Amino acid sequence: MQNFQNPTVSVTADVQKAQFSELLARLSQLHEDPIEGMAGYLVTEDPTYLPDDPHIKILIRSIGRDKLLRLILARALGTSSPAEEV
């Protein structure tokens, strides 16, 4: 039996991975400690932990907190992609 994937889900996941990479690069450029800022945001969802850069806030909101956590865990665990939502 073949496993057919929804191409829209694949494109969305690729876009989110690209946004995530861009977010990390931008945070590293603009924030003294990007890990501390990201951790503060993820725990509280308070954007004041992030640099005052509208592009970063747009990126982080477009990815979403749950997807952001999945992407971080996937990268940390060395998996190719986070599990897709059903």
N, C-alpha and C positions, 0 to 999 in steps of 0.2 A: 504494500500500500504506500503510495506516495504522500509526502507531507507537503501540501501546498500552503505557502505563506501569503498573507495579505500584503501586496507590494506597498500599500499605503503605510502600514505599520513599519516596514523596513525603512522607507524613506524618512518617516518621522523619527525613528531611532537614530538614523544616520545624522539627521539635522540636529537632534539633541546632543549627540556626541560631539559634533562640530561646535555647537554653542557652548558645551561644557569645556572643551579645550580652549576656546576663545575666552571664556570666563576665567579660567585658571591663569592664562597668560596675562590678562588684563589686571587681575587681582595681584599677581606677582609684581607687576610694574607699579601699581598705585598704592599698595598697602605694605606697611612695614612688616607685618606678619600675616600673610594671607590665610594661613591655617587657623589662627586665632579668630580672625574676622569671619571666616566661613563657619567655624564651629559655633560662634556666638549667634550668627544668623540662623543656623539650622536648629539650635536648641530653642531660641526664643521667637524666631520669625520676625525679628526686629531689624529693619534695614539699616539702623544706625551703626551696626557692627561692620557694615561694608563702607568702602570709600564713597565719598559724595560724588559719584560719577553716574549720570543717568543711564549710560550704556550698560554698566554692570547690573544695575537694578532691573533694566529691561530684560537682559539675558537671564538673570536668576528667576525672574517671574515667569518668563516664557518656558523655562525648563520645568519649574515647579519643584516644590520641596521633596516630594516623594521620589520623583524621577532623579533629582539631584543626589539624594542618598543612594539610590540604586547605582547610579553612574560612579559615584565615589567608591562604593563597595566593590563593584565590578573591576574598577581599575586597581584597587588595593589587593584584591584576590587574584588578579591576573586573568580574569575571564574575558572572553572576546566581547560579550554584550550582556547587559542585564536581562533577566527574564521579562518577557513582555506580559503586560496585564491581560487578563482574559476578559 
